[in-house]
Amino acid sequence: MPRAAHGICEDYRAAAGIDLIHDRADIAAGNKLVVPTMVLWGGDGVVHKCFKPLEEWQEICTDVIGEALPCDHYIAEEAPEVLLKKVIPFLNQDKK
């Protein structure tokens, strides 16, 4: 995928630009995500040490669950089995 790196860079660029503008406007307007949301982060990583991710997401979501997983920053590479154990049931919850 020769354009994958370009796409990843564009996603990061948007996050620091137009996405941030839109996010701030939504927060100011009191808008929240209303879709079921799962937030996962590495329990040994900087995010877990410096922030309270679930509490942060609860401020902008009406239906959010999540937890720290036993890994650092790269969850899919460091704890793939645990990740799949959490994500697959979450993604299949409406298919029952």
C-alpha positions in Angstrom: 0.0 0.0 0.0 2.2 2.8 -1.2 -0.2 5.6 -0.1 -0.7 4.2 3.4 2.0 6.4 5.0 0.5 9.4 3.3 -2.9 8.5 4.6 -1.6 8.1 8.2 0.2 11.5 8.0 -3.0 13.1 6.7 -5.0 11.6 9.6 -2.5 13.1 12.1 -2.5 16.4 10.3 -6.3 16.6 10.4 -6.3 15.7 14.1 -4.1 18.7 14.9 -6.1 21.0 12.6 -9.7 20.8 11.4 -10.6 17.9 13.7 -9.5 19.9 16.7 -11.6 22.8 15.6 -14.7 20.6 15.1 -14.1 18.9 18.4 -13.9 22.2 20.3 -17.0 23.4 18.6 -18.9 20.3 19.5 -17.8 20.4 23.2 -18.7 24.1 23.4 -22.2 23.3 22.0 -22.6 20.4 24.5 -22.7 17.8 21.7 -21.7 14.2 22.7 -21.1 11.0 20.9 -24.2 8.8 21.2 -22.9 5.6 19.7 -21.5 2.8 21.9 -17.8 3.6 22.3 -15.0 1.4 23.6 -11.7 3.0 24.8 -8.6 0.9 25.3 -5.1 2.0 26.3 -1.9 0.5 27.5 -1.7 0.2 31.3 2.1 0.5 31.1 2.1 3.4 28.8 2.3 7.2 29.1 -1.5 7.6 28.6 -2.2 5.5 31.7 0.4 7.3 33.8 -0.6 10.9 32.8 -4.3 10.8 32.2 -7.6 9.1 33.2 -8.7 8.0 29.7 -12.1 6.6 30.6 -13.1 9.7 32.6 -12.0 11.9 29.7 -14.1 9.9 27.2 -17.1 9.9 29.6 -17.2 13.7 29.3 -17.9 13.5 25.6 -19.7 10.1 25.2 -23.1 9.0 26.4 -22.3 5.3 26.2 -18.6 4.5 26.8 -16.7 1.6 28.3 -13.0 0.9 28.5 -10.0 -0.2 30.4 -6.2 -0.3 30.5 -4.7 -3.4 28.9 -1.5 -5.2 30.0 0.8 -3.5 27.5 2.5 -0.3 26.5 1.4 2.0 23.7 1.1 -0.4 20.7 -1.8 -2.5 21.9 -2.3 -4.5 18.7 1.3 -5.5 18.6 1.9 -6.0 22.3 -1.3 -7.7 23.4 -3.2 -8.9 20.3 -5.1 -11.7 22.1 -6.3 -9.5 24.9 -7.3 -6.8 22.4 -9.4 -9.3 20.3 -11.0 -10.7 23.5 -12.3 -7.3 24.3 -13.0 -5.9 20.8 -14.8 -8.8 19.1 -17.7 -9.1 21.6 -18.0 -5.3 21.6 -18.3 -5.1 17.8 -20.7 -8.1 17.7 -23.1 -6.8 20.4 -25.8 -5.8 18.1 -25.7 -9.0 16.1 -27.2 -11.2 18.8 
